Amino acid sequence: MDAPASHDQNADQVAYWNGPAGQRWADRQAAQDVLLKPVADLVVDRAKFTPGERVIDVGCGSGATAIAFARKVAPSGRVLGVDVSEPMLERARQAAPKELPIDFVLADATVYPFEPSSFDVLASRFGVMFFADPALSFANMRKALRPAGRLAFACWREPRENPFFMAPLAAAYKHVPKLPQQGPEDPGPFAFASEARVRRILGEAGFTGVEMEACPLLLDSAIGRGLDGAVQGALEIGPVSRALEGQPEELRKAAANSIREALTPFAKGDAVLLPASVWIVTARAS
C-alpha cells in the first residue's frame, strides 16, 4: 500500500489510515456520506464558496466533501483533495464525477509543498484533528492561501456533547476494557474540542478573525436502516470497533445487545437519531 511522505510525528496516523481501519472507512463510504451530510452542508454554507475559487479539502477522505465543494466552484474553480489514506483516496477517485474540477493527492498536509498563495479557501469536514503538531500543519496550509484567504472546517465538540459517540461506547464498556485514555491534545476525534486550544493553534499558525460556532445536530446513526443498522455501524468503525477489536465472539455479541438497548430510546421509525455537536470554525489568513 502506498503511503505519503509525512512528518515524522504523523507516522502513526499514516499507518492507521493506510491499514485495515482506512479500508473499513473506505468500504463504508456511501453510508458515511449520508450520515455526515448535515455536517458537510454546514461547512459548505459557512465557507461561502463562489464559482472560480480554488479550494483545498484537508482530510478529504472518500471524496464526498471535495465533490460538494467542486459543485460550488465549478466550472472555472478547482478543488484539491488531500488525504494520507490511499484506500480512501482510491474510493474518492472512483466517486468523483469526471466533469467536476477535482484533483486528489496522497499527502500529509503538514509537509506537502502546496503552491504558495494560490488558493482561496481551506476547508474540511473532520479532517484536521489528527495532526501531531497542528500549529505547524496549519502554518504550512496557510502559506497556500492567498492574502485574506478563508478557512472553514468542522470538528467535534466535547464528548459529553456527543451521545452519537458516547452512548454506544458506554454500552460496549460494560463488557470490554476501556480504550487507553487520550490526552486533551493527542490526535483524535476530540482533539479540537477545546475552543481555547483551537484559537491558540490557529493564532500560532497565522490566522486571524477566528470564529467558532457551536452547532447541535441529530445524526441518524442507522442511516434509515433501523436499530440493526445503527448497531452494525457502531461495530464496524469508530471507537466501539476499536474497543471490541480482538475480543471473543461472545463478548462482541453481549456488547452488541447492550448497544441495541442503549440506542432503543433514540429510535424513531427506521432512524436512530443521536444528539451530536460540532464546532464550525472560520478564520482568515493574515
Disulfide bonds with the S-S distance in Angstrom:
none
